[in-house]
Amino acid sequence: MSKASHPALNLEHQGHTALLTLNNPPAHTWTPESLDALATIIGELNADKNNYALIITGSGQKFFSAGADLNQFNHSDNAKCERFSHAFANAFTTLANYQGVSIAAINGFAMGGGLETALACDIRIAEPHAQMALPECSVGLLPCGLGTQHLGLLVGEQWAKRMILLGERLTAEQALSIGLISEIVAAGTVIETAQALAAKTAKQSPLAVRYCKELIMSSRDKPLNQAISEECEKFALLWGTDDQKEGVSAFIEKRKPEWKNQ
Protein backbone atom coordinates (compact mmCIF):
# COMPACT_ATOMS: atom_id res chain seq x y z
CA MET A 1 0.00 0.00 0.00
CA SER A 2 1.50 3.29 -1.05
CA LYS A 3 0.56 6.64 0.46
CA ALA A 4 -1.02 9.23 -1.77
CA SER A 5 -0.42 12.94 -1.33
CA HIS A 6 -2.67 13.06 1.74
CA PRO A 7 -2.72 10.74 4.79
CA ALA A 8 -6.49 10.18 4.46
CA LEU A 9 -6.08 8.70 0.98
CA ASN A 10 -4.34 5.38 0.49
CA LEU A 11 -3.39 4.69 -3.12
CA GLU A 12 -2.34 1.30 -4.45
CA HIS A 13 -1.46 0.43 -8.04
CA GLN A 14 -2.59 -3.01 -9.16
CA GLY A 15 -1.51 -3.47 -12.75
CA HIS A 16 -3.64 -1.18 -14.89
CA THR A 17 -5.95 -0.37 -11.94
CA ALA A 18 -5.51 2.16 -9.15
CA LEU A 19 -7.26 1.40 -5.84
CA LEU A 20 -7.94 4.50 -3.75
CA THR A 21 -9.09 3.81 -0.19
CA LEU A 22 -10.62 6.63 1.84
CA ASN A 23 -9.12 6.39 5.31
CA ASN A 24 -10.10 9.21 7.66
CA PRO A 25 -11.77 7.37 10.58
CA PRO A 26 -14.34 7.03 11.82
CA ALA A 27 -16.45 8.15 8.83
CA HIS A 28 -13.82 8.95 6.14
CA THR A 29 -14.89 12.58 5.93
CA TRP A 30 -13.43 14.97 3.39
CA THR A 31 -11.40 18.10 4.12
CA PRO A 32 -10.39 20.81 1.63
CA GLU A 33 -6.86 19.41 1.71
CA SER A 34 -7.92 15.82 0.99
CA LEU A 35 -10.20 17.03 -1.81
CA ASP A 36 -7.27 18.91 -3.34
CA ALA A 37 -5.20 15.74 -3.04
CA LEU A 38 -7.91 13.75 -4.84
CA ALA A 39 -7.79 16.19 -7.75
CA THR A 40 -4.00 15.87 -7.85
CA ILE A 41 -4.19 12.07 -7.86
CA ILE A 42 -6.65 12.08 -10.76
CA GLY A 43 -4.34 14.37 -12.72
CA GLU A 44 -1.42 12.02 -12.13
CA LEU A 45 -3.47 8.99 -13.20
CA ASN A 46 -4.53 10.77 -16.38
CA ALA A 47 -0.87 11.30 -17.20
CA ASP A 48 -0.05 7.62 -16.61
CA LYS A 49 -0.48 5.66 -19.87
CA ASN A 50 -0.42 2.42 -17.89
CA ASN A 51 -3.51 3.34 -15.85
CA TYR A 52 -6.89 2.26 -17.22
CA ALA A 53 -9.20 2.18 -14.19
CA LEU A 54 -9.74 3.63 -10.72
CA ILE A 55 -11.59 2.03 -7.81
CA ILE A 56 -12.64 4.18 -4.86
CA THR A 57 -13.76 2.59 -1.59
CA GLY A 58 -13.80 3.25 2.13
CA SER A 59 -11.68 1.56 4.77
CA GLY A 60 -13.53 -0.94 6.95
CA GLN A 61 -17.12 -2.16 6.71
CA LYS A 62 -19.25 0.72 7.99
CA PHE A 63 -18.49 3.83 5.95
CA PHE A 64 -17.73 4.54 2.32
CA SER A 65 -17.69 8.21 3.30
CA ALA A 66 -19.93 10.51 5.32
CA GLY A 67 -18.91 13.52 3.24
CA ALA A 68 -17.84 16.63 5.12
CA ASP A 69 -17.36 16.84 8.87
CA LEU A 70 -20.05 19.30 10.03
CA ASN A 71 -17.61 20.70 12.59
CA GLN A 72 -15.93 22.26 9.55
CA PHE A 73 -19.07 24.38 9.02
CA ASN A 74 -19.73 25.40 12.62
CA HIS A 75 -18.40 28.96 12.17
CA SER A 76 -19.17 32.24 10.41
CA ASP A 77 -16.06 32.48 8.25
CA ASN A 78 -17.27 32.96 4.67
CA ALA A 79 -13.79 32.50 3.24
CA LYS A 80 -13.49 29.03 4.80
CA CYS A 81 -16.94 28.14 3.47
CA GLU A 82 -16.01 29.17 -0.06
CA ARG A 83 -12.71 27.31 0.15
CA PHE A 84 -14.52 24.10 1.09
CA SER A 85 -17.26 24.40 -1.54
CA HIS A 86 -14.77 25.16 -4.31
CA ALA A 87 -12.60 22.23 -3.23
CA PHE A 88 -15.61 19.91 -3.47
CA ALA A 89 -16.60 21.22 -6.90
CA ASN A 90 -13.07 21.05 -8.30
CA ALA A 91 -12.31 17.57 -6.92
CA PHE A 92 -15.49 15.94 -8.18
CA THR A 93 -15.38 17.73 -11.54
CA THR A 94 -11.86 16.35 -11.93
CA LEU A 95 -13.04 12.88 -10.88
CA ALA A 96 -15.96 12.97 -13.32
CA ASN A 97 -13.50 13.87 -16.09
CA TYR A 98 -11.03 11.09 -15.21
CA GLN A 99 -9.93 9.57 -18.52
CA GLY A 100 -10.21 5.95 -17.45
CA VAL A 101 -13.11 4.00 -15.96
CA SER A 102 -13.91 4.93 -12.35
CA ILE A 103 -15.75 2.53 -10.06
CA ALA A 104 -17.23 3.41 -6.67
CA ALA A 105 -17.09 0.31 -4.46
CA ILE A 106 -19.63 1.37 -1.83
CA ASN A 107 -18.87 -0.66 1.28
CA GLY A 108 -21.15 1.16 3.74
CA PHE A 109 -22.78 4.53 4.40
CA ALA A 110 -22.35 7.01 1.53
CA MET A 111 -23.72 10.30 2.81
CA GLY A 112 -23.53 13.86 1.51
CA GLY A 113 -20.14 14.41 -0.08
CA GLY A 114 -19.54 10.69 0.25
CA LEU A 115 -22.40 9.93 -2.10
CA GLU A 116 -21.26 12.77 -4.35
CA THR A 117 -17.90 10.98 -4.61
CA ALA A 118 -19.72 7.93 -5.93
CA LEU A 119 -21.94 10.02 -8.22
CA ALA A 120 -18.82 11.40 -9.92
CA CYS A 121 -17.70 7.86 -10.78
CA ASP A 122 -18.71 5.99 -13.92
CA ILE A 123 -19.95 2.84 -12.20
CA ARG A 124 -21.36 2.28 -8.71
CA ILE A 125 -21.72 -1.06 -6.94
CA ALA A 126 -22.62 -1.62 -3.29
CA GLU A 127 -22.80 -4.17 -0.52
CA PRO A 128 -26.24 -5.06 0.92
CA HIS A 129 -25.88 -2.97 4.09
CA ALA A 130 -24.91 0.22 2.23
CA GLN A 131 -27.13 3.29 2.58
CA MET A 132 -27.08 6.46 0.50
CA ALA A 133 -28.35 9.99 1.11
CA LEU A 134 -27.83 13.68 0.42
CA PRO A 135 -29.02 15.16 3.75
CA GLU A 136 -27.54 18.66 3.43
CA CYS A 137 -30.89 20.49 3.48
CA SER A 138 -31.53 19.12 6.98
CA VAL A 139 -28.69 21.29 8.30
CA GLY A 140 -29.47 24.33 6.18
CA LEU A 141 -26.96 23.58 3.44
CA LEU A 142 -27.00 22.00 0.00
CA PRO A 143 -24.88 19.45 -1.87
CA CYS A 144 -21.93 21.40 -3.30
CA GLY A 145 -19.97 18.49 -4.82
CA LEU A 146 -22.13 18.45 -7.96
CA GLY A 147 -24.82 16.40 -6.22
CA THR A 148 -27.65 18.63 -7.41
CA GLN A 149 -26.41 18.11 -10.96
CA HIS A 150 -25.26 14.49 -11.10
CA LEU A 151 -28.10 12.87 -9.17
CA GLY A 152 -30.90 14.05 -11.44
CA LEU A 153 -28.97 13.05 -14.55
CA LEU A 154 -28.50 9.55 -13.15
CA VAL A 155 -31.86 8.76 -11.56
CA GLY A 156 -34.24 11.41 -12.88
CA GLU A 157 -35.70 14.55 -11.37
CA GLN A 158 -38.32 12.88 -9.15
CA TRP A 159 -35.89 10.75 -7.18
CA ALA A 160 -33.32 13.52 -7.06
CA LYS A 161 -35.95 15.75 -5.46
CA ARG A 162 -36.98 13.06 -2.98
CA MET A 163 -33.41 12.51 -1.89
CA ILE A 164 -32.33 16.16 -1.81
CA LEU A 165 -35.50 18.09 -0.96
CA LEU A 166 -37.01 15.49 1.38
CA GLY A 167 -33.74 14.04 2.65
CA GLU A 168 -34.76 10.44 1.93
CA ARG A 169 -32.13 7.81 2.69
CA LEU A 170 -31.97 4.82 0.35
CA THR A 171 -31.04 1.23 1.04
CA ALA A 172 -28.90 -0.64 -1.45
CA GLU A 173 -32.01 -2.34 -2.85
CA GLN A 174 -33.76 0.99 -3.38
CA ALA A 175 -30.65 2.45 -4.97
CA LEU A 176 -30.51 -0.49 -7.37
CA SER A 177 -34.19 -0.17 -8.28
CA ILE A 178 -33.79 3.46 -9.43
CA GLY A 179 -30.45 2.95 -11.19
CA LEU A 180 -28.31 4.79 -8.67
CA ILE A 181 -26.09 1.70 -8.45
CA SER A 182 -25.71 -1.05 -11.03
CA GLU A 183 -25.24 -4.05 -8.74
CA ILE A 184 -25.53 -5.30 -5.16
CA VAL A 185 -22.73 -7.71 -4.26
CA ALA A 186 -22.25 -10.05 -1.33
CA ALA A 187 -21.02 -8.51 1.90
CA GLY A 188 -17.24 -8.25 2.00
CA THR A 189 -16.81 -8.69 -1.77
CA VAL A 190 -17.27 -5.17 -3.14
CA ILE A 191 -13.56 -4.57 -3.78
CA GLU A 192 -13.11 -7.98 -5.37
CA THR A 193 -16.10 -7.36 -7.63
CA ALA A 194 -14.85 -3.87 -8.52
CA GLN A 195 -11.44 -5.33 -9.38
CA ALA A 196 -13.09 -7.86 -11.69
CA LEU A 197 -14.97 -5.05 -13.42
CA ALA A 198 -11.82 -2.93 -13.68
CA ALA A 199 -9.93 -5.88 -15.19
CA LYS A 200 -12.30 -5.77 -18.16
CA THR A 201 -10.74 -2.46 -19.21
CA ALA A 202 -7.58 -4.32 -20.22
CA LYS A 203 -9.54 -5.74 -23.17
CA GLN A 204 -10.53 -2.27 -24.32
CA SER A 205 -8.44 0.32 -26.12
CA PRO A 206 -7.72 3.00 -23.47
CA LEU A 207 -7.85 5.73 -26.11
CA ALA A 208 -11.18 4.48 -27.47
CA VAL A 209 -12.57 4.26 -23.92
CA ARG A 210 -11.49 7.86 -23.27
CA TYR A 211 -13.20 9.15 -26.40
CA CYS A 212 -16.36 7.14 -25.74
CA LYS A 213 -16.56 8.44 -22.18
CA GLU A 214 -16.16 12.01 -23.39
CA LEU A 215 -18.99 11.52 -25.89
CA ILE A 216 -21.30 9.91 -23.33
CA MET A 217 -20.69 12.72 -20.84
CA SER A 218 -21.07 15.46 -23.45
CA SER A 219 -24.47 14.11 -24.52
CA ARG A 220 -25.87 15.52 -21.27
CA ASP A 221 -25.81 19.07 -22.52
CA LYS A 222 -25.45 18.99 -26.32
CA PRO A 223 -28.04 18.64 -29.10
CA LEU A 224 -28.04 15.36 -31.01
CA ASN A 225 -26.78 16.82 -34.28
CA GLN A 226 -23.71 18.29 -32.56
CA ALA A 227 -23.07 15.02 -30.69
CA ILE A 228 -23.25 13.04 -33.96
CA SER A 229 -20.72 15.36 -35.56
CA GLU A 230 -18.33 15.02 -32.62
CA GLU A 231 -18.75 11.23 -32.64
CA CYS A 232 -17.67 11.14 -36.30
CA GLU A 233 -14.72 13.40 -35.54
CA LYS A 234 -13.50 11.20 -32.71
CA PHE A 235 -13.93 8.06 -34.86
CA ALA A 236 -11.67 9.68 -37.43
CA LEU A 237 -9.15 10.57 -34.72
CA LEU A 238 -8.99 6.93 -33.60
CA TRP A 239 -8.55 5.70 -37.16
CA GLY A 240 -4.90 5.03 -37.82
CA THR A 241 -3.75 5.26 -34.20
CA ASP A 242 -1.39 2.58 -32.91
CA ASP A 243 -4.14 1.10 -30.74
CA GLN A 244 -6.65 0.97 -33.58
CA LYS A 245 -4.18 -0.87 -35.80
CA GLU A 246 -3.26 -3.20 -32.93
CA GLY A 247 -6.89 -3.88 -32.05
CA VAL A 248 -7.86 -4.89 -35.59
CA SER A 249 -4.71 -6.95 -36.08
CA ALA A 250 -5.21 -8.77 -32.76
CA PHE A 251 -8.82 -9.58 -33.66
CA ILE A 252 -7.87 -10.97 -37.07
CA GLU A 253 -4.92 -12.91 -35.62
CA LYS A 254 -7.08 -14.22 -32.74
CA ARG A 255 -4.82 -12.94 -29.97
CA LYS A 256 -5.03 -10.49 -27.09
CA PRO A 257 -4.21 -6.89 -28.05
CA GLU A 258 -1.22 -5.13 -26.53
CA TRP A 259 -2.33 -1.56 -26.04
CA LYS A 260 0.04 1.41 -26.15
CA ASN A 261 -2.61 3.98 -25.17
CA GLN A 262 -1.75 6.07 -28.21
N, C-alpha and C positions, 0 to 999 in steps of 0.2 A: 504493500500500500504506500503510495507516494503522496506527500502533502501538496496540496494546491497552494495558491497564493494567499490563502486565508485559513486559519486553523479550524474553522467550522465547515470546511469543504475538503473532503478526502477524495483525491483523484487517483484512479488506477487505470492503466492502459492494458487492455487484454486483446492483443492482436489489433484488428481494425476497429475495435470498440473501446470507448472510454466509459468507465463507470464512475459516476460522481455521487458520493454519499454525503447527504446533509448530516452534519454531526455537531449540533449546538444544543445539548441536552438542557432541559428535559423534552422540549417540544420542537427543536430544530428551527427556531425562529430566525428570521432574516434581520440583518442590520444594514445600514448604508454601505459599510465597508465590505460585507460579504456579498452584497448585490454587485458592487463594483468588481469584486473578484470573479464573480460568475461571468460577467461580461468579458473580462480579460481572458478567462479560460475558453470561452466560446471563440473568441478571436484567434487564440492560439490553435485551437482544434481546426478552425477553418483554414489555417495556413499549413496544416499538416496533411500532406497528400496521402498518408497512410491511414488516416482516420476516416471511417465511413459512418459510424453510429455513436450515439451518446445515450447512456442510460442514467436517469436520475432517480434516486431512492433516498429513503430516510434510514438512519441507523436504528436498529432495534425493531420491535414489533408493534409499538403503539402509535408513533407519529411518523407520517411522511414529512409534514411541516405544518405548524400552526400559524405560519405567516409572520407578521410583525409582533414583537413584544409590545403590548399596550403601554408598558411603562415608558416606552420611547415617545409616547404621545401625551404623556401627563405633564404638560407644560404649556407655556404661552409664547414660545419662541417660533415665530413664523419662518425664520431662516432654516431652522432645524427641520420643520415640517416640509418645506419645499425641497430641502436636500434629500429627505427620505423618499418623497413621492417621485422625484426625478430619478433617483437611483432605481426604484421599482420599475418605472417606465422604461428606462434605458436597458436594464438587465433583461427584462422579459421581451422587449423588442429585439434585442440581440439574440436571445434564445430562439424566438420564433423564426428568425432569419438564419439560424444555423444551417450550414450547407449540407450536412448529412441528415440522417434519420434520427430524430430524438424520441426517446421512449420514457414515459413517466411510469415507474414501477411503484405504484401506490401501496405501501405496506401498512398503512394505518390512517389516522386522521389527517385529512388535507383541508385545512381551514384558511380562509382569507387568502393572504399572499402565498400560502402553501398550495391551495387549489389553483391559484393563478400561475404558479410554476408549472403545474401539470397542464393547464390550458395552453401554455405557450409551446408545449411539446407536440410532436406529430401524432403520437400514438399513446394511449393511456390504458393501462391494465391495472387491476386491483385485486387484493386479497379479500375474502368474504367479510371480514370485520371492518373494512375501511369505511369511513364516512366522509362526506364532502359538503362544504358549505362556504358561502360568502356572507358572513354575518356583520359586515362593517356598519350597515345602517343602524344596527342595534346599539352602537356606541357613538352614533352621530357622525360617522365617517362614510366613505365610499371606497369601493375597490379601486386602487390606483396603480395596479400592475396589469392593466389592460383587461381586467375581468369584465367590465361593462361592455367591452367590445368583443372579446373572444367568446364569451359564454353564449351570447345570442347567436353568433355565427355557427356554433357547434350544435346547439340543442334547440334553437328557435327562440323567438321572443317570449312566448308564454312561460316556458320553464325558466328562462333567464330572469323574468320578472318575479316568478315565485321564489326563486332562490335569493335574488338580490333585494327585492322590495319587501318580501314577506319573511326573509331570513330562513327559509326552509332548509333543513339539513337532510341530505340524501344518504341512504344506505348504498352499498355496492350494487345490490339488485336493482334499486331504483335508478342509479346512475347508468347501469347497463341498458335498462329499458328505454331510456331517452337518448341513448347514444353518446353520453358523456364519457363513458369508457367503452372499450371494444371487447373486453373479456374479463371474467372473474376467474381467478386461478386458485388452486388449493393453498391453504394457509402455509406460509413458510417457503413458497415456491416462486414468488413474484420476480425475484432477481433471475433465477434460473430460466423462467419463461421469457423474461425480457432479453436475456442473453441469446436464447434460441431465435427470437425474432430478429435481434440485431445481426446474428450470424447470416441471415438471409441476404443482407446487403452485400456480402462478398460475391454473390452471384450476379449482382447488378453493376452496371457501369456507374462509378461515382459521379462522373460528369453528367451522364444522362439523368441520374437521380436528382442532381442539383437543379438542372434545368426544369425537370418535371415538377419539382417542389415549388420552384419560383412561379411556374405557370398556374399551378393549383392555388397558391396563395394569392396571386394577382387577380384571379377570377372573382375574388370577393368584391372588388370595387371597380371592375372594368367592364364595359359593354362587350357583348359576344364578338362582334366584328373585329374589335381591337385585339381581343384575346386570340382569335383565330390567326390574325396576322402575326402576332408575336410567337405563336406556336410554330408557324411555318418558318419564321426567322430562326428560332432555336433549333429546329430540325436541320436546317441548312448549316448552322454552326457546328452541330455534331457530326455532320457528314464529312468524312475525310479525316477526323481526329484519329489519334493512335488507338483510343479505346473502341471507336466504332469499327475500325479495320480489324482489331483484335477480336471483338465480339462476333463479327460475322465469320471470321476465319475459324474461331473456336467452335462455333455452331456447325459449320460445314465439316470440320475435321473431327467432330464428336469428342471434344475435350473441354476441360474447364478453362475459361478465359483468365489471362493474367493481366489485370488492369494496371495502367500507369497513371490513371486519374489526370489524363491530358489528351 
